[in-house]
Amino acid sequence: MAKNYAIGVDIGGTNIRAALINSSGEVESKAKESTGSKPVAVIHKLIDSMYSKHSKQICGIGLAVAGIIDRDEGIVLRSPNISRLTGVNLESEIKSRYKTCVVMENDANAAAYGEKCAGAGRDFKSFVIFTLGTGIGGGIVMNNKLLSVAAEVGHMSINANGQQCACGNVGCLESYASASAIIGNAVSEIEKGSSSILRNLYNGNFYKLNAEDIYKAALEGDPLSRTVLREAGKSLGIGIANLINILSPDAIILTGGLLGAWNIYVDSAIQEASKRALKELYNKVKIIPSSLGDNAGIIGAAKLVFEECA
Ligand SMILES: [Zn+2]
């Protein structure tokens, strides 16, 4: 029987998602569980459920992990949001249980590859993806190939005397432009006494705010929310300009939960990037949303399996 399926697993801090992907990169079936305190057990359970469907046709398993990985050794060097995985040789763990080919990649890198194979990156030779959520990740495709480098764009410093980041550096892009930064800035402005309709949510417990609340308030014209999103977008624009100047990509692809705020946050980023990037390079770059959304990582991980395990 032809082995024309691969399993893609996207391992994030909140959820772990697995899918059975065919060789065209289409999702055949999907399952999701919360990450919890036993991520490896959750990964096993999800892969088991995929095997129960097409066990004989699966050519391998692709793991997209939120964290810094040693791809050659198959080890998760550090996963800030899934501390249980830090130091785990996840590749050999999965390999020994399923006796099949296993490929591991960082989650944003896998998302970049997914977009390259089956999404918004298909028509571009070179692009950088920014995953905009609780944190900010990145992936780079150059000359149609996924660069197997860290591409931790969220930890490029954009402010020499900036805020302390959890990574140890100061002034990281992530500390200014991520969902956590947006929420933190809104909360601290409210604490200082700024007026905002955000105060009326959650019976006044504004510590429960999420990024979507802030975006909705901004759409209703709330000045505080608009300022916070615009400032975060401006920081993102600095990061985008830096990548444009270094790599001269054909496109910048943006994905993640913050895309809902495109017409304030991303517009502000595009405006800032256009001011800062070298004109000749900016003029040829397209800044566009991802087309695969949440599925990019699992599709990318599965596509790597087809390439490396066939
Ligand atoms: Zn950092």
Boltz pocket constraint, residues with backbone or C-beta under 6 A from the ligand:
constraints:
  - pocket:
      binder: B
      contacts: [[A, 154], [A, 155], [A, 165], [A, 166], [A, 167], [A, 168], [A, 169], [A, 172], [A, 174]]
      max_distance: 6.0
